[in-house]
Amino acid sequence: MLKQALVCCLFLAACGESVSPGIHLTAADPEHGIRGDVTDEDGGVIRFESRVVDGTARAEVTNRDGVVIARYEEHDVDRTKIEIAGVPYRFAGDQPFEDALAQLATDGPLIRLLAYDLVTLVSAPGLVRERRGLEVPFQAAQRHIGVLAARGANNGDYFSDADRYVVKNVDPRIILDENWNVNGAVPEGERRPDDDSRVGDCFGRCGGGCGSWSHYTTNIQRNYQYSFDIENGGWCNVYNSTADMVHRTCGCKTHGCAAHDYCVRTWCPGDPGCAFCWPEAVWAGVTGISCLFMGDTCWSYADPVSFDNDVQCFYCNECGCAEGSPPQCPWVP
């Protein structure tokens, strides 16, 4: 009977009550963490909970069937753990994890709303880690869900614009499609131009050239340098980090396009319009139709990069020490 009543109230109609779409909080304090649900006008719902217990932050997002679709676990020393639909993050570009992120798009609009609005609804600086655990799943899945171009913001939790959403202070060893500059991504103006010649000018790719490139860092190593005290209590550790910057481009590759590339490079000194290679150009166009039914081929190369003066600060007061901002005293109801 109790179970039926809970289901009745959850889906609203049978109970005669109406809950407006959006985020609904049932807890938002350091003792109980952040807990609640997000609903939409079509009856879609996700539930979320994020708490810090014994120094470890744990967050879960479940769908309307009670299945955990996102799990986040953040330790002080070990690398942060992210799971999507039970599939763990292992390294940048790991295909099983990417496939799981694509499936997350089913509940994507609700996950996106939670990521964008939580910092406004729960603004306490003492709940940064709890919020982060509920914001990072959208950061990881945004290319499958889409960002909100009109919701650009630069606040204590994240930066967003028309193209990306990046949570600040995510473990730099977690390399997602979009990463905050100080945590691994190289600013555009400091990166070498992409070099098609490093991947054989994408031999066999249809459409000419290598097209557009994407970039991510991997194999990040963080090396401690020194520490210094903060005047009002606390200390900062300074690190140097090294990593590999991976340059990656993907597109369709066929035998016809490869034959045209070979002809142009061998007989026509790089001129794709060379009349001698027209037969191969026709063959390339014919085989290019298969691009509608086949997956992309990717070409990539990596360059070493380094990041100086990566600073991690801990602030202290009468309530203890905490990373990033002064710790908040325990919340008292």
C-alpha positions as CSV (number, residue, x, y, z in Angstrom):
1,M,0.0,0.0,0.0
2,L,2.8,2.4,0.9
3,K,4.6,1.5,-2.3
4,Q,1.5,2.3,-4.3
5,A,1.1,5.7,-2.5
6,L,4.7,6.6,-3.3
7,V,4.2,5.8,-7.0
8,C,1.0,7.7,-7.0
9,C,2.7,10.8,-5.6
10,L,5.7,10.4,-7.8
11,F,3.7,10.6,-11.0
12,L,1.5,13.3,-9.6
13,A,-1.8,12.8,-11.5
14,A,-3.4,10.3,-9.2
15,C,-2.6,12.3,-6.1
16,G,-4.3,15.4,-7.4
17,E,-1.1,17.5,-7.0
18,S,1.0,19.2,-9.7
19,V,4.8,19.7,-9.5
20,S,6.2,22.2,-11.9
21,P,9.1,21.0,-14.2
22,G,12.6,21.8,-13.0
23,I,14.9,20.9,-10.1
24,H,13.3,20.0,-6.8
25,L,15.6,19.7,-3.8
26,T,15.0,17.6,-0.7
27,A,18.4,18.3,0.9
28,A,21.1,20.9,0.4
29,D,23.6,21.2,3.3
30,P,27.0,19.8,4.2
31,E,25.6,17.2,6.6
32,H,23.0,15.6,4.2
33,G,24.6,16.6,0.9
34,I,22.6,17.5,-2.1
35,R,19.5,15.4,-3.0
36,G,16.5,15.8,-5.2
37,D,15.0,15.2,-8.6
38,V,14.6,16.9,-12.0
39,T,11.4,16.6,-14.0
40,D,10.2,17.9,-17.4
41,E,6.8,18.6,-18.8
42,D,6.6,15.2,-20.4
43,G,6.9,13.3,-17.2
44,G,10.6,12.6,-17.5
45,V,12.5,12.4,-14.3
46,I,16.0,11.8,-12.9
47,R,16.9,11.6,-9.3
48,F,20.3,12.7,-7.8
49,E,22.2,12.5,-4.6
50,S,25.7,13.7,-3.8
51,R,27.5,13.6,-0.4
52,V,30.9,13.8,1.1
53,V,31.6,11.1,3.7
54,D,34.9,10.6,5.4
55,G,36.6,12.9,2.9
56,T,35.2,11.1,-0.2
57,A,32.6,12.7,-2.4
58,R,30.1,10.3,-4.0
59,A,27.4,11.2,-6.4
60,E,24.7,9.2,-8.2
61,V,22.1,10.0,-10.8
62,T,19.3,7.5,-11.5
63,N,16.6,7.4,-14.1
64,R,12.9,7.0,-13.6
65,D,13.4,3.2,-13.4
66,G,15.9,3.5,-10.5
67,V,18.9,2.5,-12.8
68,V,22.1,4.4,-12.0
69,I,23.0,6.2,-15.1
70,A,25.9,8.3,-13.7
71,R,28.2,7.7,-10.8
72,Y,31.1,9.9,-9.5
73,E,33.6,9.2,-6.8
74,E,36.3,11.8,-5.8
75,H,39.1,10.9,-3.5
76,D,41.8,13.2,-2.0
77,V,44.7,11.1,-3.6
78,D,43.4,8.5,-6.0
79,R,42.1,9.5,-9.5
80,T,38.5,10.5,-9.6
81,K,36.2,7.7,-10.8
82,I,33.4,8.3,-13.3
83,E,30.9,5.6,-14.4
84,I,28.2,6.0,-17.0
85,A,25.6,3.2,-17.0
86,G,28.1,1.0,-15.2
87,V,30.9,1.7,-17.7
88,P,34.0,3.2,-16.0
89,Y,36.1,5.9,-17.5
90,R,39.6,4.5,-18.2
91,F,41.3,6.9,-20.6
92,A,40.5,9.6,-23.1
93,G,38.7,8.2,-26.1
94,D,37.9,4.8,-24.6
95,Q,35.2,3.5,-26.9
96,P,33.0,1.6,-24.4
97,F,32.8,4.8,-22.2
98,E,32.0,6.9,-25.3
99,D,29.2,4.5,-26.2
100,A,27.8,4.8,-22.7
101,L,27.9,8.6,-23.0
102,A,25.9,8.4,-26.2
103,Q,23.2,6.4,-24.4
104,L,23.1,9.0,-21.6
105,A,21.5,11.4,-24.2
106,T,18.1,9.8,-23.4
107,D,18.0,11.8,-20.2
108,G,20.3,14.5,-21.5
109,P,18.1,17.6,-21.2
110,L,17.4,16.8,-17.5
111,I,21.1,16.1,-16.8
112,R,22.0,19.4,-18.6
113,L,19.5,21.4,-16.6
114,L,20.9,20.0,-13.3
115,A,24.5,20.9,-14.4
116,Y,23.6,24.5,-15.4
117,D,21.3,25.4,-12.5
118,L,22.6,23.6,-9.4
119,V,25.2,26.3,-8.6
120,T,22.4,28.9,-8.6
121,L,20.1,26.9,-6.4
122,V,22.8,25.6,-4.1
123,S,25.4,28.3,-4.0
124,A,27.1,27.5,-0.7
125,P,30.9,27.4,-1.2
126,G,31.0,24.4,1.2
127,L,29.2,22.3,-1.3
128,V,31.5,22.6,-4.3
129,R,32.5,19.0,-4.3
130,E,28.9,17.8,-4.0
131,R,27.9,20.0,-7.0
132,R,30.9,18.9,-9.0
133,G,29.9,15.2,-8.8
134,L,26.5,16.2,-10.4
135,E,28.0,18.6,-13.0
136,V,30.7,16.4,-14.5
137,P,28.4,13.8,-16.1
138,F,27.1,16.6,-18.4
139,Q,30.5,17.9,-19.1
140,A,31.5,14.4,-20.3
141,A,28.3,13.9,-22.4
142,Q,27.8,17.3,-23.8
143,R,28.6,16.5,-27.4
144,H,25.8,13.9,-27.4
145,I,23.4,16.3,-25.6
146,G,24.3,19.7,-26.8
147,V,25.1,22.9,-24.8
148,L,22.8,25.8,-24.2
149,A,24.2,28.6,-26.3
150,A,22.2,31.3,-24.4
151,R,23.4,30.1,-21.0
152,G,27.0,31.1,-21.0
153,A,28.5,31.7,-17.6
154,N,31.8,31.9,-15.8
155,N,31.3,31.3,-12.1
156,G,32.9,29.4,-9.3
157,D,31.8,26.0,-10.6
158,Y,32.1,26.1,-14.4
159,F,32.7,28.1,-17.5
160,S,30.3,27.8,-20.5
161,D,29.8,29.5,-23.8
162,A,28.0,28.6,-27.1
163,D,30.3,25.7,-27.8
164,R,31.3,24.1,-24.5
165,Y,30.6,23.5,-20.8
166,V,33.7,22.9,-18.5
167,V,33.6,22.3,-14.8
168,K,36.5,23.9,-13.0
169,N,38.9,21.9,-10.8
170,V,38.0,18.5,-12.2
171,D,40.9,16.0,-11.6
172,P,43.4,16.8,-14.4
173,R,43.8,13.1,-15.0
174,I,40.2,12.9,-16.3
175,I,40.5,14.1,-19.9
176,L,37.0,14.8,-21.4
177,D,36.1,16.3,-24.7
178,E,36.2,19.7,-23.1
179,N,38.6,20.5,-20.3
180,W,39.3,23.7,-18.4
181,N,42.6,25.4,-19.5
182,V,44.4,25.1,-16.2
183,N,43.5,21.4,-15.9
184,G,45.1,20.1,-19.1
185,A,43.8,21.8,-22.2
186,V,46.3,24.0,-24.1
187,P,44.8,27.4,-25.0
188,E,44.3,27.8,-28.8
189,G,47.0,30.6,-29.1
190,E,49.6,28.4,-27.4
191,R,49.1,25.3,-29.5
192,R,51.1,24.4,-32.6
193,P,49.2,24.5,-35.9
194,D,47.8,21.1,-36.8
195,D,50.1,19.4,-39.2
196,D,48.5,17.2,-41.9
197,S,51.8,15.9,-43.0
198,R,52.2,14.1,-39.6
199,V,49.4,11.7,-40.7
200,G,50.3,11.4,-44.3
201,D,47.9,14.1,-45.3
202,C,45.1,11.7,-44.4
203,F,45.7,9.5,-47.4
204,G,42.5,8.0,-48.8
205,R,40.1,10.4,-47.0
206,C,37.3,11.6,-49.1
207,G,36.6,15.3,-49.4
208,G,40.2,16.5,-49.7
209,G,42.8,17.2,-47.0
210,C,42.4,16.4,-43.3
211,G,39.4,18.6,-42.5
212,S,39.0,19.9,-39.0
213,W,40.8,18.6,-35.9
214,S,40.0,17.9,-32.3
215,H,42.4,17.9,-29.4
216,Y,42.8,16.4,-26.0
217,T,45.6,15.7,-23.5
218,T,46.4,12.2,-22.2
219,N,49.2,10.5,-20.1
220,I,49.3,13.5,-17.7
221,Q,52.0,13.3,-15.1
222,R,51.9,15.8,-12.2
223,N,55.3,16.5,-10.5
224,Y,55.5,18.3,-7.1
225,Q,57.8,21.3,-7.0
226,Y,57.4,23.2,-3.7
227,S,54.9,24.7,-1.2
228,F,54.3,28.1,0.3
229,D,52.2,29.4,3.1
230,I,49.0,31.5,2.8
231,E,49.1,34.6,4.9
232,N,45.6,34.1,6.5
233,G,46.0,30.4,7.1
234,G,46.7,27.4,4.8
235,W,49.2,26.5,2.2
236,C,49.6,26.0,-1.6
237,N,51.4,23.2,-3.5
238,V,53.0,24.0,-6.8
239,Y,53.2,21.3,-9.5
240,N,54.6,21.0,-13.0
241,S,52.6,18.7,-15.3
242,T,53.6,17.0,-18.5
243,A,51.2,15.3,-21.0
244,D,50.7,14.2,-24.5
245,M,48.6,16.5,-26.6
246,V,46.7,14.3,-29.1
247,H,45.7,15.9,-32.4
248,R,42.9,13.9,-34.0
249,T,40.8,14.2,-37.2
250,C,38.2,11.8,-38.5
251,G,36.4,11.3,-41.8
252,C,35.4,8.8,-44.5
253,K,38.1,6.7,-46.3
254,T,37.5,4.6,-49.4
255,H,39.6,2.7,-52.0
256,G,38.4,5.2,-54.7
257,C,39.6,8.2,-52.7
258,A,42.9,6.5,-52.0
259,A,43.4,5.8,-55.7
260,H,42.7,9.5,-56.5
261,D,45.1,10.6,-53.7
262,Y,47.8,8.3,-55.1
263,C,47.4,9.5,-58.7
264,V,47.5,13.2,-57.6
265,R,50.5,12.8,-55.4
266,T,52.4,10.6,-57.9
267,W,51.6,12.2,-61.3
268,C,50.1,15.6,-60.7
269,P,52.3,17.3,-58.1
270,G,49.5,17.7,-55.6
271,D,46.9,19.2,-58.0
272,P,43.6,17.5,-57.3
273,G,42.0,18.9,-60.5
274,C,44.6,17.3,-62.7
275,A,43.0,15.9,-65.9
276,F,45.2,12.9,-65.8
277,C,43.5,11.8,-62.6
278,W,39.9,12.4,-63.6
279,P,39.1,8.6,-63.9
280,E,40.2,8.1,-60.3
281,A,38.2,11.2,-59.3
282,V,35.1,9.6,-60.8
283,W,35.9,6.4,-58.9
284,A,36.4,8.4,-55.7
285,G,33.0,10.0,-56.2
286,V,31.3,6.7,-56.8
287,T,32.9,5.0,-53.8
288,G,32.3,8.1,-51.7
289,I,28.6,7.2,-51.7
290,S,29.4,4.4,-49.3
291,C,30.3,7.1,-46.8
292,L,26.6,7.3,-46.0
293,F,26.7,3.8,-44.6
294,M,30.2,3.4,-43.1
295,G,31.9,4.7,-40.0
296,D,34.7,7.2,-39.9
297,T,38.4,6.5,-40.0
298,C,40.6,8.6,-37.7
299,W,44.1,9.9,-38.0
300,S,46.1,11.2,-35.0
301,Y,49.5,12.2,-33.7
302,A,50.7,13.4,-30.4
303,D,53.1,16.1,-29.1
304,P,54.5,16.4,-25.6
305,V,53.3,19.5,-23.7
306,S,54.0,20.9,-20.3
307,F,52.1,23.1,-17.8
308,D,54.0,25.2,-15.3
309,N,52.9,26.4,-11.9
310,D,49.8,24.3,-11.5
311,V,48.8,25.5,-8.0
312,Q,46.6,23.6,-5.5
313,C,45.7,25.6,-2.4
314,F,44.3,24.6,0.9
315,Y,42.6,27.2,3.2
316,C,42.2,26.8,6.9
317,N,40.0,28.3,9.6
318,E,38.5,27.2,12.9
319,C,36.5,24.5,11.0
320,G,39.6,22.9,9.5
321,C,41.3,23.0,6.1
322,A,39.8,22.6,2.7
323,E,40.9,22.8,-0.9
324,G,40.0,25.8,-3.0
325,S,38.2,28.0,-0.5
326,P,37.9,28.4,3.3
327,P,35.9,25.4,4.8
328,Q,32.4,26.1,6.0
329,C,31.5,25.3,9.6
330,P,29.0,22.4,10.0
331,W,25.5,23.5,9.0
332,V,23.1,23.7,12.0
333,P,19.3,23.2,11.2
